[in-house]
Amino acid sequence: MSMVDKYPSVDDLIKKAKSRIPNFVFEYLDGGCNDNVAVSKNTAELRDIELRPYYITDHKEPDLRTELFGHTYDLPFGISPVGLQGLMWPNSPEILAKASLRHNIPFVISTLTTSTIERLSELTEGRAWFQLYHPKENDLRDKIMKRAEDAGCPVLVLISDMPSLAYRPWDMRNGLGLPPKMSIKNILQILGRPEWLLKTLKYGRPKFAIMEPYLESLNNQISFDNRLTEQKIAAIRDRWKGKLVIKGIASEEDTEAAIRLGVDGIVVSNHGGRQLDAGPSSIKTLGPIVENYQGKIKIMLDSGLRSGPDIARALASGAEFTFMGRNFMYAVAALGDEGGDHIIESLKIQLKQVMEQISCSSVSDLKNHLVTPFINLINTRAIA
């Protein structure tokens, strides 16, 4: 039985991952904030999108390639930045970086991942993007950006949707702050997951590898100021010569600001439902942004996508590219070194099947199969 046949869906990977990693780690990966409303809503509302098939027509082999910022990727999805990846599964950032190169998709390095910019850029042959958490000190910001530039990262991603620390009850109970603290309960959970423990002993205790050179001067306190202002964006735009993307856009007003400041792209996202439980789903936000700003800035989508059909729904709704974080971490936690290749191949098969089923020959043509734009679905519900 092939790996795809054995674990054909993300739900299968979730179940397997939960059996292999300590529960406090799984809750950190799987949870959102407050009551988990936003996490559930992201996927549920995305799945209200329907695609129209055309059966009596010429059928062509679907082309999944997508051009983005001057590079043609083989697939229209990439790997979102995720912090503390090595806690979820040891060596996972390197596993995913290698898989991204093999499958020619973008891999976004998080400031708070557990490997270095230099190592991950080397593994992706200089194709990895870098996501910057904004340090309180501008000098430190510039040092980190210089490392990303020297490593050849073509795209810098700024986070806009983390102005505050989220209220995450399970992480609070488990002691997962910055830095994480180990309780007796957590240690007992670790002992119950021997493979995870042995891998952790092999690769070392997970640490914020990118920030490590600066910890002594910061008195071992990692401090960020993630309130993204126009002044901060303008200063970064002046310094960064590559492509600049803002991730976490959730309004037309912020989209206008991004365009005005010379940003190259936005990722419509609500941080996977991990920051604001009372906010709209990412797909609900996408509609008016696409309607008013398509062609003026690259519009991408993150949050809530779990499958190939979900990717198709997002692209049909006007997103030019998609990103996922949890899917990739579930896969690596479930399958280790094989996880990255497995989830990419699985999503590719699913997406291709949807396109074949509806007679869609290219990613850019998916919008012509959209039954009802999401914004119209919401309005119809409101009237009813």
LINCORJO-V745331 format. One line per field, one symbol per residue. psi: psi as a letter, one per 20 degrees, with the letter a starting at -180 (. if undefined). A space follows every 10 residues. Layout:
psi=???
This chain:
psi=prhghhmirh hhhgggghii qqhhgghggh rdrdjkghgg hggghhjipq ppqohnrppq ppoiqppolj poqhqkqaoq ppqkhihgpp jhhhghgghh ghjlqqpppq hkakrqgggh hghjljiprp pppoqhphgh ghgghhgggh ijpipppqpi klirpqnngh hghikmborq qprgggghhg himhggghhg hgiqpprnhh igiihgijkk oppqnjoorh gggghghhhp iaqpqppjpk qhghgggggh jkqhrqopqk kkjihohjrr rhhhhgfhgg hijpihqpor qqoipirghg gggghhiipi rqqqggghhg ghhhjchigg gghggghggg ghgghghjlp iqgiihhijp gpqhhhgghg ghg.
